[in-house]
């Protein structure tokens, strides 16, 4: 997909991955509309990115979990900027704890922001894409959406659901000119992670990528019109193994699960 002069909407824009994706899009000449609830960080990012690549940049502070605010913001940006060519759903929430101790309110927020909000945003923008016969939906998933990790049950479930939705929607849109990409990074070094997550990652040898590298891969995948992308090796291989032999993966992860538990139960040092 040629991104020059295209209009792209990016959620979670002020986050570690989102801010780098915004930069990559601008460098390729795209016009970028940034959405994030952290208005202060969003304003700083917008000022920082002004003038890169020649594309236009706009930002809207919005709580995507607020139905009316989300809907009204999207209506307003469409009125101002016209048709949207690309929607990148990068906003997300993470929780690392035993599910029996999960905060019910946080559980609902994770499922809403990671799964339901992308679906609703797509629902709002999709009719125009179909009418024009072109467009791309990009859902940022996770390796955790294919390999369900213990102590990340809510997060893994939300990404499993997003992956399934992306596949169903892609099949539904065949022949319309609108395409769907599901891009799944492995663990990424962002502020989404708590101290406990970083301590666990170090103790277990978990691979973690920089947001800059992940953003580059996301935008390259959009340009190359890739449908399913799993970033990082050997995690991308484990995704395939888990799909075929999940009980084998159960056994392989048994020791790691035990090592992860002390951090999930508040073992921050």
C-alpha positions in Angstrom: 0.0 0.0 0.0 1.3 3.4 -1.0 1.1 5.6 2.1 2.0 9.0 0.6 -0.9 11.4 1.0 -3.1 8.8 2.6 -5.0 9.6 5.8 -4.2 7.3 8.7 -5.9 7.2 12.1 -3.7 5.8 14.9 -5.0 5.0 18.4 -2.7 4.8 21.4 -0.6 7.3 19.6 1.3 8.7 22.6 2.4 5.2 23.7 5.8 3.7 23.0 4.8 1.8 19.9 2.2 4.4 18.7 4.6 7.4 18.8 7.1 5.5 16.7 4.5 4.3 14.2 3.4 7.9 13.8 6.9 8.9 13.0 7.3 6.1 10.4 4.0 7.0 8.7 5.0 10.7 8.5 8.4 9.8 7.0 6.5 8.0 4.2 4.4 11.0 3.5 1.2 9.9 5.2 -1.2 12.4 6.9 -1.7 11.1 10.4 -4.5 11.6 12.9 -3.4 10.8 16.4 -5.8 9.6 19.1 -4.9 9.2 22.8 -6.4 10.0 26.2 -3.1 11.5 27.5 -3.6 15.0 26.0 -0.4 16.4 27.4 1.8 13.6 26.0 -0.2 13.9 22.7 0.5 17.6 22.4 4.2 17.1 23.0 4.3 14.3 20.4 2.5 16.4 17.9 4.9 19.3 18.3 7.9 17.0 18.1 6.7 15.3 14.9 5.7 18.5 13.0 7.4 18.9 9.7 8.6 15.3 9.3 8.1 13.8 5.9 5.8 16.6 4.6 2.6 14.9 5.8 0.0 16.6 7.9 -0.5 15.7 11.5 -3.5 16.3 13.8 -4.3 15.1 17.3 -7.4 14.5 19.3 -7.5 13.8 23.0 -10.1 11.2 23.6 -10.9 8.4 26.1 -11.7 5.5 23.8 -13.6 3.8 26.6 -16.1 6.6 26.7 -18.7 5.7 24.0 -20.0 9.1 23.3 -16.6 10.8 23.3 -15.1 8.1 21.0 -18.0 8.2 18.5 -18.2 12.0 18.4 -14.4 12.4 18.0 -14.3 10.0 15.1 -17.3 11.8 13.5 -15.5 15.1 13.9 -12.2 13.9 12.4 -14.0 12.4 9.4 -15.8 15.7 8.8 -12.6 17.6 9.1 -10.3 15.4 7.1 -12.6 13.4 4.8 -12.2 9.8 4.1 -9.8 7.7 6.2 -7.6 5.3 4.3 -5.9 3.4 7.2 -7.0 2.7 10.7 -4.3 1.4 13.1 -5.6 0.0 16.4 -2.6 0.2 18.7 -4.2 1.3 22.0 -4.1 -1.3 24.7 -4.0 -2.3 28.4 -2.0 -5.1 30.1 -2.4 -7.0 33.4 0.1 -9.4 35.0 -1.4 -11.3 37.9 -3.1 -14.6 38.8 -6.6 -14.5 37.3 -8.2 -15.4 40.7 -6.8 -12.1 41.9 -7.7 -10.0 38.8 -9.4 -6.7 39.4 -12.9 -7.1 37.8 -12.9 -3.5 36.7 -9.5 -3.8 35.1 -10.6 -7.0 33.4 -13.5 -5.2 31.8 -11.3 -2.3 30.7 -8.8 -4.7 29.1 -11.4 -6.5 27.1 -13.1 -3.2 26.1 -9.9 -1.4 25.0 -8.1 -4.3 23.4 -11.0 -5.9 21.7 -14.3 -4.1 21.7 -13.0 -0.6 21.0 -11.1 -1.7 17.8 -14.3 -3.4 16.6 -16.4 -0.3 17.2 -13.9 2.0 15.5 -13.8 -0.3 12.5 -17.6 -0.5 12.4 -17.7 3.3 12.4 -15.1 3.8 9.6 -15.7 0.7 7.5 -18.8 1.7 5.5 -16.9 4.6 3.9 -13.9 2.3 3.1 -16.3 -0.2 1.4 -18.1 2.6 -0.5 -14.7 3.9 -1.9 -13.5 0.4 -2.6 -10.2 0.7 -0.7 -8.8 1.0 2.8 -6.8 -1.0 5.3 -7.6 -2.0 8.9 -4.5 -2.8 11.0 -5.0 -4.5 14.4 -2.0 -4.7 16.6 -2.2 -8.0 18.5 0.5 -9.9 20.4 2.2 -13.2 20.5 0.1 -13.6 23.6 -2.9 -13.8 21.3 -1.6 -17.1 19.9 0.3 -18.5 22.9 -1.8 -18.0 26.0 0.6 -17.2 28.8 -0.2 -18.0 32.5 -0.7 -14.9 34.6 -1.7 -12.9 31.6 -5.1 -14.5 31.1 -7.1 -11.3 30.6 -4.5 -9.8 28.2 -4.0 -13.0 26.3 -7.8 -13.5 25.9 -8.3 -10.0 24.6 -5.6 -10.6 21.9 -7.0 -14.0 21.0 -10.3 -12.4 20.4 -8.8 -9.6 18.3 -6.9 -12.2 16.2 -10.1 -14.1 15.6 -12.1 -11.0 14.7 -9.4 -9.9 12.3 -9.5 -13.3 10.5 -13.3 -13.3 10.2 -13.4 -9.7 9.0 -10.7 -10.3 6.4 -12.7 -13.1 4.9 -15.9 -11.1 5.0 -14.2 -8.2 3.2 -12.7 -10.3 0.4 -13.4 -8.6 -2.9 -14.3 -5.2 -1.5 -10.9 -3.6 -1.8 -10.6 -3.2 2.0 -7.9 -5.4 3.6 -7.2 -6.4 7.2 -3.8 -6.9 8.8 -3.2 -8.5 12.2 0.3 -7.8 13.4 1.6 -9.5 16.5 4.8 -8.3 18.3 6.3 -10.3 21.1 7.1 -8.4 24.3 8.0 -4.8 23.7 9.9 -2.4 26.0 7.2 0.2 26.7 5.6 1.9 29.7 2.7 -0.6 29.4 4.9 -3.0 31.3 5.1 -2.8 35.1 8.3 -3.2 37.1 7.2 -6.8 37.9 6.9 -7.6 34.1 10.5 -6.4 33.5 11.8 -8.3 36.5 10.1 -11.4 35.3 11.4 -10.9 31.8 14.9 -10.7 33.0 14.6 -13.7 35.3 13.1 -15.9 32.6 15.1 -14.6 29.7 12.1 -13.3 27.8 12.9 -11.5 24.6 11.8 -7.9 24.4 12.0 -5.6 21.4 12.4 -1.9 21.1 9.3 0.1 20.1 11.3 1.7 17.3 12.0 -1.7 15.7 8.4 -2.9 16.2 7.0 0.3 14.6 9.3 -0.1 11.6 8.0 -3.7 11.1 4.4 -2.6 11.5 4.7 0.1 8.8 6.7 -2.1 6.5 4.0 -4.7 6.8 1.3 -2.2 5.9 3.3 -1.1 2.8 3.8 -4.8 1.8 0.1 -5.6 2.3 0.8 -8.4 4.6 -2.1 -10.1 6.3 -0.7 -11.9 9.3 2.6 -10.9 10.8 4.3 -12.4 13.9 7.4 -10.5 15.0 10.4 -12.0 16.6 12.1 -15.4 16.4 11.7 -18.0 18.0 8.3 -16.7 19.2 6.9 -16.7 15.7 7.9 -20.4 15.4 6.3 -21.2 18.8 3.0 -19.7 17.5 2.9 -22.4 14.9 3.9 -25.1 17.3 1.2 -24.0 19.8 -1.4 -24.2 17.0 -0.5 -27.8 16.3 0.5 -29.2 19.7 -0.7 -27.0 22.5 -0.3 -29.7 25.2 3.3 -30.0 24.2 3.6 -26.3 24.9 1.9 -26.8 28.2 4.8 -29.0 29.3 7.4 -26.8 27.9 6.1 -23.8 29.8 5.6 -25.5 33.1 8.9 -24.4 34.7 8.7 -20.9 33.3 5.1 -20.6 34.6 6.4 -21.4 38.1 9.2 -18.9 37.8 6.8 -16.2 36.6 4.4 -16.7 39.5 6.4 -15.0 42.2 6.5 -11.8 40.2 2.8 -12.0 39.2 2.0 -12.2 42.9 3.8 -9.0 43.7 7.4 -10.1 43.8 8.8 -6.7 42.8 12.3 -6.1 44.3 
